[in-house]
Amino acid sequence: MTLRGIDPAKQTMMDALDLAILVEEEAQERYEEFAQQMEQHRTFAAAEFFRHMVQNEAKHGRELAERRLQRFGAAARTVTRAMLYDVEAPDYDAARAFMSPRQAMEAALACEIKAQAFFDGALPVIRDAEVRALFVELRDEEIQHQALVRAELDRLGPDSGLSDEDFVDEPAAQ
């Protein structure tokens, strides 16, 4: 996870909302990419879970955007997408060609943990009480999301026991 040119200690409420919206948008886009990859590899159960995550991230992003609009109207953003990378979005190498639903959920759980750590890690330096309250709220939502993903994991049966290596073709003689 990387922030460029963003100092949490100096963030305004508008900046904090913009950052939170962009975090959701980035995660939503990455989950969409993963869903498309899973569909190409015909691992539809993992694709379905990633599509579920797309919807969750989009819903949360819309809620944050509505809060921003109500508070700040159409004021221009000063925080841009170029200023953040992988705050909540899954790592690109988390996707596997033949992911099981369990592996997809474990990748999502890692993202929720990563996002919680981001918001939690910023709290000690945030000076503005309102921004601090927003970051506490966002951190707590990530904890709730972890609980939801863990509950889904608990409902799943065990994986097949196959690994990525089981799907690798052996070199063939030419």
Backbone as CSV, one residue per row, in Angstrom:
resi,resn,N_x,N_y,N_z,CA_x,CA_y,CA_z,C_x,C_y,C_z
1,MET,0.842,-1.164,0.000,0.000,0.000,0.000,0.890,1.230,0.000
2,THR,0.520,2.171,-0.837,1.336,3.367,-0.991,0.460,4.604,-1.090
3,LEU,0.897,5.665,-0.414,0.311,6.991,-0.586,1.415,7.905,-1.073
4,ARG,1.079,8.758,-2.037,2.049,9.712,-2.581,1.492,11.117,-2.417
5,GLY,2.180,11.955,-1.662,1.765,13.337,-1.519,0.572,13.543,-0.606
6,ILE,0.222,12.522,0.173,-0.883,12.643,1.124,-0.309,12.496,2.518
7,ASP,-0.497,13.521,3.325,-0.072,13.480,4.720,-1.326,13.378,5.576
8,PRO,-1.601,12.201,6.155,-2.816,12.049,6.959,-2.939,13.095,8.077
9,ALA,-1.817,13.579,8.575,-1.846,14.573,9.650,-2.442,15.897,9.176
10,LYS,-2.387,16.148,7.882,-2.847,17.434,7.339,-4.131,17.334,6.529
11,GLN,-4.757,16.165,6.518,-5.948,15.991,5.704,-7.133,16.780,6.243
12,THR,-7.880,17.352,5.309,-9.166,17.962,5.637,-10.222,16.871,5.533
13,MET,-11.425,17.163,5.982,-12.510,16.194,5.873,-12.807,15.886,4.408
14,MET,-12.781,16.903,3.543,-13.031,16.660,2.129,-11.951,15.744,1.549
15,ASP,-10.698,15.998,1.885,-9.606,15.147,1.411,-9.773,13.708,1.910
16,ALA,-10.150,13.562,3.169,-10.314,12.228,3.750,-11.447,11.473,3.060
17,LEU,-12.544,12.160,2.783,-13.640,11.512,2.055,-13.204,11.140,0.641
18,ASP,-12.491,12.042,-0.017,-12.005,11.743,-1.366,-11.070,10.538,-1.362
19,LEU,-10.181,10.481,-0.396,-9.280,9.341,-0.282,-10.077,8.056,-0.087
20,ALA,-11.049,8.080,0.810,-11.856,6.888,1.084,-12.623,6.443,-0.160
21,ILE,-13.171,7.391,-0.905,-13.891,7.070,-2.142,-12.943,6.416,-3.144
22,LEU,-11.762,6.985,-3.304,-10.787,6.447,-4.252,-10.309,5.051,-3.849
23,VAL,-10.177,4.809,-2.557,-9.800,3.483,-2.068,-10.852,2.463,-2.499
24,GLU,-12.126,2.815,-2.336,-13.213,1.921,-2.734,-13.223,1.707,-4.245
25,GLU,-13.018,2.782,-5.010,-13.002,2.660,-6.468,-11.869,1.760,-6.941
26,GLU,-10.697,1.919,-6.349,-9.558,1.088,-6.738,-9.847,-0.381,-6.450
27,ALA,-10.384,-0.681,-5.275,-10.699,-2.068,-4.924,-11.774,-2.621,-5.856
28,GLN,-12.790,-1.817,-6.120,-13.861,-2.244,-7.023,-13.296,-2.617,-8.397
29,GLU,-12.446,-1.778,-8.938,-11.868,-2.046,-10.261,-11.014,-3.310,-10.258
30,ARG,-10.234,-3.514,-9.200,-9.374,-4.700,-9.143,-10.222,-5.972,-9.032
31,TYR,-11.274,-5.925,-8.214,-12.155,-7.090,-8.117,-12.836,-7.373,-9.459
32,GLU,-13.179,-6.330,-10.196,-13.773,-6.518,-11.523,-12.766,-7.211,-12.444
33,GLU,-11.509,-6.779,-12.395,-10.468,-7.433,-13.198,-10.352,-8.912,-12.820
34,PHE,-10.370,-9.193,-11.524,-10.260,-10.581,-11.061,-11.459,-11.403,-11.526
35,ALA,-12.655,-10.833,-11.446,-13.856,-11.555,-11.884,-13.733,-11.911,-13.368
36,GLN,-13.275,-10.975,-14.158,-13.102,-11.237,-15.587,-12.062,-12.334,-15.825
37,GLN,-10.971,-12.298,-15.063,-9.947,-13.340,-15.204,-10.518,-14.707,-14.851
38,MET,-11.282,-14.767,-13.770,-11.848,-16.051,-13.347,-12.831,-16.572,-14.393
39,GLU,-13.604,-15.683,-14.991,-14.527,-16.109,-16.042,-13.761,-16.648,-17.246
40,GLN,-12.643,-16.009,-17.606,-11.838,-16.498,-18.728,-11.297,-17.893,-18.446
41,HIS,-10.989,-18.159,-17.185,-10.447,-19.468,-16.806,-11.537,-20.443,-16.389
42,ARG,-12.774,-20.014,-16.537,-13.937,-20.855,-16.264,-14.008,-21.311,-14.808
43,THR,-13.550,-20.451,-13.918,-13.705,-20.706,-12.487,-14.801,-19.761,-11.996
44,PHE,-16.033,-20.156,-12.308,-17.178,-19.270,-12.147,-17.544,-18.986,-10.694
45,ALA,-17.286,-19.922,-9.797,-17.618,-19.673,-8.392,-16.732,-18.557,-7.826
46,ALA,-15.455,-18.570,-8.157,-14.563,-17.496,-7.705,-14.960,-16.180,-8.370
47,ALA,-15.311,-16.229,-9.654,-15.754,-15.020,-10.360,-16.998,-14.444,-9.701
48,GLU,-17.912,-15.306,-9.328,-19.144,-14.856,-8.669,-18.829,-14.153,-7.348
49,PHE,-17.902,-14.697,-6.580,-17.536,-14.046,-5.323,-16.890,-12.684,-5.595
50,PHE,-16.000,-12.619,-6.569,-15.366,-11.333,-6.884,-16.407,-10.313,-7.366
51,ARG,-17.416,-10.749,-8.101,-18.493,-9.840,-8.519,-19.261,-9.335,-7.292
52,HIS,-19.443,-10.193,-6.326,-20.075,-9.787,-5.062,-19.240,-8.690,-4.394
53,MET,-17.932,-8.844,-4.412,-17.048,-7.835,-3.826,-17.105,-6.530,-4.622
54,VAL,-17.245,-6.615,-5.944,-17.397,-5.417,-6.778,-18.619,-4.634,-6.293
55,GLN,-19.711,-5.332,-6.080,-20.941,-4.679,-5.632,-20.775,-4.050,-4.256
56,ASN,-20.111,-4.747,-3.354,-19.899,-4.212,-2.000,-19.055,-2.941,-2.031
57,GLU,-17.964,-2.980,-2.789,-17.084,-1.815,-2.870,-17.809,-0.638,-3.530
58,ALA,-18.589,-0.926,-4.571,-19.329,0.124,-5.268,-20.361,0.758,-4.335
59,LYS,-21.046,-0.068,-3.560,-22.058,0.452,-2.624,-21.410,1.367,-1.589
60,HIS,-20.310,0.932,-1.030,-19.633,1.744,-0.022,-19.100,3.029,-0.644
61,GLY,-18.566,2.947,-1.845,-18.085,4.138,-2.542,-19.204,5.139,-2.800
62,ARG,-20.379,4.631,-3.198,-21.530,5.525,-3.435,-21.962,6.210,-2.142
63,GLU,-21.969,5.469,-1.049,-22.353,6.056,0.242,-21.392,7.177,0.633
64,LEU,-20.112,6.934,0.461,-19.118,7.957,0.780,-19.247,9.162,-0.155
65,ALA,-19.484,8.900,-1.436,-19.639,9.984,-2.411,-20.860,10.846,-2.071
66,GLU,-21.920,10.214,-1.616,-23.116,10.967,-1.225,-22.820,11.860,-0.017
67,ARG,-22.096,11.324,0.946,-21.699,12.132,2.104,-20.875,13.335,1.668
68,ARG,-19.948,13.095,0.744,-19.092,14.181,0.258,-19.923,15.233,-0.464
69,LEU,-20.834,14.776,-1.326,-21.668,15.703,-2.084,-22.533,16.556,-1.154
70,GLN,-23.130,15.929,-0.163,-23.971,16.672,0.786,-23.167,17.722,1.545
71,ARG,-21.953,17.399,1.843,-21.130,18.284,2.670,-20.373,19.342,1.861
72,PHE,-19.848,18.936,0.706,-18.948,19.821,-0.038,-19.427,20.154,-1.453
73,GLY,-20.585,19.668,-1.821,-21.104,19.955,-3.153,-20.176,19.405,-4.225
74,ALA,-20.020,20.172,-5.276,-19.203,19.734,-6.413,-17.772,20.268,-6.351
75,ALA,-17.300,20.585,-5.168,-15.929,21.087,-5.022,-14.942,20.097,-5.637
76,ALA,-13.952,20.629,-6.314,-12.955,19.794,-6.997,-12.134,18.986,-5.995
77,ARG,-11.809,17.775,-6.403,-10.961,16.914,-5.578,-9.528,17.432,-5.604
78,THR,-8.865,17.339,-4.465,-7.429,17.610,-4.424,-6.645,16.310,-4.243
79,VAL,-7.340,15.241,-3.864,-6.743,13.911,-3.765,-7.107,13.182,-5.052
80,THR,-6.100,12.608,-5.699,-6.332,11.910,-6.957,-5.934,10.447,-6.848
81,ARG,-6.365,9.685,-7.807,-6.061,8.258,-7.844,-4.549,8.014,-7.933
82,ALA,-3.837,8.925,-8.562,-2.388,8.780,-8.694,-1.682,8.870,-7.343
83,MET,-2.391,9.314,-6.327,-1.781,9.496,-5.009,-1.893,8.254,-4.124
84,LEU,-2.565,7.214,-4.608,-2.679,6.005,-3.792,-2.526,4.768,-4.654
85,TYR,-2.132,3.695,-4.012,-1.982,2.415,-4.699,-2.125,1.297,-3.692
86,ASP,-3.058,0.395,-3.963,-3.226,-0.836,-3.179,-3.520,-0.618,-1.697
87,VAL,-4.348,0.348,-1.379,-4.736,0.525,0.018,-5.642,-0.621,0.441
88,GLU,-6.647,-0.918,-0.368,-7.559,-2.026,-0.073,-7.630,-3.031,-1.212
89,ALA,-7.233,-2.636,-2.392,-7.335,-3.513,-3.561,-6.475,-4.760,-3.372
90,PRO,-6.971,-5.886,-3.882,-6.153,-7.100,-3.790,-4.879,-6.971,-4.621
91,ASP,-3.824,-7.597,-4.143,-2.574,-7.624,-4.890,-2.808,-8.349,-6.213
92,TYR,-2.170,-7.880,-7.259,-2.356,-8.511,-8.566,-1.996,-9.990,-8.536
93,ASP,-0.998,-10.364,-7.756,-0.601,-11.773,-7.739,-1.503,-12.636,-6.865
94,ALA,-2.568,-12.053,-6.301,-3.511,-12.842,-5.513,-4.417,-13.686,-6.410
95,ALA,-4.586,-13.293,-7.661,-5.451,-14.035,-8.580,-4.702,-15.242,-9.137
96,ARG,-5.407,-16.340,-9.187,-4.862,-17.582,-9.743,-5.828,-18.088,-10.805
97,ALA,-5.314,-18.750,-11.802,-6.147,-19.204,-12.911,-7.286,-20.106,-12.445
98,PHE,-7.059,-20.935,-11.493,-8.072,-21.905,-11.069,-8.391,-21.739,-9.594
99,MET,-8.748,-20.520,-9.212,-9.032,-20.228,-7.807,-10.321,-20.903,-7.368
100,SER,-10.280,-21.396,-6.159,-11.498,-21.902,-5.539,-12.217,-20.726,-4.876
101,PRO,-13.478,-20.894,-4.535,-14.159,-19.836,-3.782,-13.430,-19.514,-2.475
102,ARG,-12.885,-20.537,-1.827,-12.144,-20.307,-0.574,-10.932,-19.414,-0.837
103,GLN,-10.186,-19.685,-1.886,-9.022,-18.861,-2.201,-9.431,-17.426,-2.529
104,ALA,-10.546,-17.266,-3.235,-11.043,-15.927,-3.553,-11.411,-15.188,-2.265
105,MET,-12.080,-15.877,-1.367,-12.472,-15.248,-0.096,-11.262,-14.933,0.768
106,GLU,-10.278,-15.803,0.749,-9.056,-15.533,1.517,-8.327,-14.308,0.962
107,ALA,-8.344,-14.136,-0.357,-7.739,-12.942,-0.962,-8.495,-11.689,-0.521
108,ALA,-9.820,-11.772,-0.496,-10.633,-10.632,-0.060,-10.410,-10.336,1.423
109,LEU,-10.299,-11.369,2.230,-10.045,-11.175,3.657,-8.717,-10.449,3.870
110,ALA,-7.701,-10.831,3.116,-6.408,-10.143,3.224,-6.552,-8.659,2.891
111,CYS,-7.417,-8.327,1.940,-7.641,-6.918,1.572,-8.320,-6.152,2.696
112,GLU,-9.287,-6.778,3.336,-9.986,-6.121,4.439,-9.026,-5.892,5.613
113,ILE,-8.148,-6.838,5.851,-7.144,-6.691,6.906,-6.169,-5.573,6.539
114,LYS,-5.763,-5.532,5.275,-4.846,-4.494,4.797,-5.471,-3.113,4.947
115,ALA,-6.745,-2.975,4.600,-7.431,-1.684,4.718,-7.577,-1.269,6.180
116,GLN,-7.904,-2.222,7.037,-7.988,-1.911,8.468,-6.650,-1.393,8.974
117,ALA,-5.579,-2.047,8.594,-4.241,-1.628,9.031,-3.918,-0.228,8.523
118,PHE,-4.336,0.098,7.296,-4.100,1.431,6.761,-4.792,2.487,7.623
119,PHE,-6.090,2.323,7.845,-6.835,3.324,8.608,-6.355,3.373,10.055
120,ASP,-6.078,2.223,10.633,-5.573,2.163,12.006,-4.203,2.827,12.114
121,GLY,-3.349,2.583,11.125,-2.009,3.154,11.139,-1.989,4.662,10.987
122,ALA,-2.997,5.207,10.320,-3.060,6.661,10.135,-3.571,7.381,11.377
123,LEU,-4.333,6.705,12.202,-4.981,7.362,13.346,-4.031,8.111,14.279
124,PRO,-2.874,7.570,14.624,-2.011,8.292,15.576,-1.535,9.663,15.098
125,VAL,-1.516,9.899,13.798,-1.000,11.181,13.302,-2.093,12.165,12.895
126,ILE,-3.334,11.715,12.840,-4.430,12.591,12.407,-4.746,13.585,13.515
127,ARG,-4.721,14.861,13.152,-4.966,15.933,14.127,-6.418,16.369,14.158
128,ASP,-7.068,16.394,13.012,-8.437,16.871,12.897,-9.401,15.835,13.497
129,ALA,-10.211,16.250,14.461,-11.114,15.325,15.166,-12.135,14.699,14.227
130,GLU,-12.627,15.464,13.266,-13.623,14.952,12.336,-13.015,13.910,11.389
131,VAL,-11.815,14.174,10.920,-11.118,13.215,10.058,-10.794,11.962,10.857
132,ARG,-10.377,12.149,12.087,-10.090,11.004,12.964,-11.335,10.135,13.125
133,ALA,-12.480,10.761,13.371,-13.731,10.014,13.535,-14.073,9.235,12.260
134,LEU,-13.847,9.841,11.094,-14.097,9.146,9.829,-13.174,7.939,9.695
135,PHE,-11.900,8.104,10.011,-10.957,6.989,9.897,-11.292,5.872,10.890
136,VAL,-11.753,6.222,12.072,-12.192,5.203,13.035,-13.385,4.441,12.455
137,GLU,-14.329,5.179,11.887,-15.503,4.561,11.263,-15.086,3.625,10.131
138,LEU,-14.176,4.083,9.280,-13.727,3.263,8.154,-12.970,2.031,8.637
139,ARG,-12.134,2.210,9.638,-11.414,1.056,10.213,-12.394,0.037,10.770
140,ASP,-13.401,0.525,11.497,-14.383,-0.380,12.096,-15.212,-1.098,11.034
141,GLU,-15.489,-0.424,9.922,-16.194,-1.086,8.822,-15.353,-2.197,8.225
142,GLU,-14.053,-1.982,8.139,-13.173,-3.031,7.626,-13.179,-4.236,8.560
143,ILE,-13.253,-3.995,9.844,-13.341,-5.098,10.809,-14.650,-5.867,10.611
144,GLN,-15.747,-5.139,10.378,-17.034,-5.795,10.107,-16.971,-6.608,8.818
145,HIS,-16.311,-6.051,7.804,-16.185,-6.775,6.539,-15.384,-8.064,6.735
146,GLN,-14.354,-8.007,7.574,-13.579,-9.216,7.866,-14.471,-10.282,8.479
147,ALA,-15.327,-9.874,9.398,-16.235,-10.823,10.055,-17.184,-11.455,9.035
148,LEU,-17.670,-10.655,8.086,-18.569,-11.187,7.055,-17.859,-12.203,6.173
149,VAL,-16.635,-11.886,5.768,-15.884,-12.814,4.916,-15.548,-14.081,5.702
150,ARG,-15.163,-13.927,6.950,-14.861,-15.120,7.773,-16.095,-16.001,7.936
151,ALA,-17.257,-15.389,8.084,-18.494,-16.173,8.196,-18.751,-16.948,6.909
152,GLU,-18.497,-16.324,5.765,-18.645,-17.025,4.483,-17.642,-18.170,4.384
153,LEU,-16.422,-17.930,4.818,-15.405,-18.985,4.793,-15.832,-20.166,5.665
154,ASP,-16.415,-19.871,6.824,-16.855,-20.931,7.731,-17.954,-21.790,7.110
155,ARG,-18.759,-21.201,6.223,-19.844,-21.946,5.579,-19.348,-22.864,4.470
156,LEU,-18.161,-22.565,3.953,-17.613,-23.385,2.869,-17.068,-24.696,3.397
157,GLY,-17.145,-25.688,2.580,-16.463,-26.930,2.900,-14.980,-26.768,2.621
158,PRO,-14.198,-27.794,2.937,-12.760,-27.698,2.674,-12.487,-27.663,1.175
159,ASP,-11.345,-27.067,0.824,-10.917,-27.059,-0.570,-10.617,-28.476,-1.025
160,SER,-10.470,-28.638,-2.315,-10.235,-29.960,-2.906,-8.874,-30.535,-2.545
161,GLY,-7.971,-29.694,-2.108,-6.617,-30.153,-1.832,-5.695,-29.992,-3.021
162,LEU,-6.247,-29.568,-4.152,-5.425,-29.328,-5.331,-4.688,-28.007,-5.164
163,SER,-3.523,-27.923,-5.773,-2.754,-26.678,-5.738,-2.620,-26.131,-7.158
164,ASP,-2.105,-24.914,-7.249,-1.872,-24.315,-8.562,-0.987,-25.211,-9.424
165,GLU,-0.052,-25.876,-8.796,0.887,-26.733,-9.526,0.189,-27.916,-10.188
166,ASP,-0.958,-28.321,-9.664,-1.693,-29.431,-10.260,-2.245,-29.088,-11.645
167,PHE,-2.286,-27.803,-11.963,-2.852,-27.377,-13.241,-1.790,-26.919,-14.240
168,VAL,-0.533,-27.046,-13.876,0.549,-26.638,-14.762,0.858,-27.786,-15.711
169,ASP,0.903,-27.462,-16.983,1.234,-28.478,-17.978,2.721,-28.775,-17.937
170,GLU,3.050,-30.030,-18.082,4.448,-30.434,-18.153,5.003,-30.012,-19.510
171,PRO,6.286,-29.718,-19.576,6.877,-29.380,-20.866,6.704,-30.547,-21.843
172,ALA,6.417,-30.226,-23.060,6.226,-31.268,-24.085,7.390,-31.238,-25.061
173,ALA,7.748,-32.407,-25.538,8.825,-32.495,-26.542,8.318,-31.913,-27.846
174,GLN,9.172,-31.269,-28.557,8.807,-30.646,-29.839,9.062,-31.552,-30.967
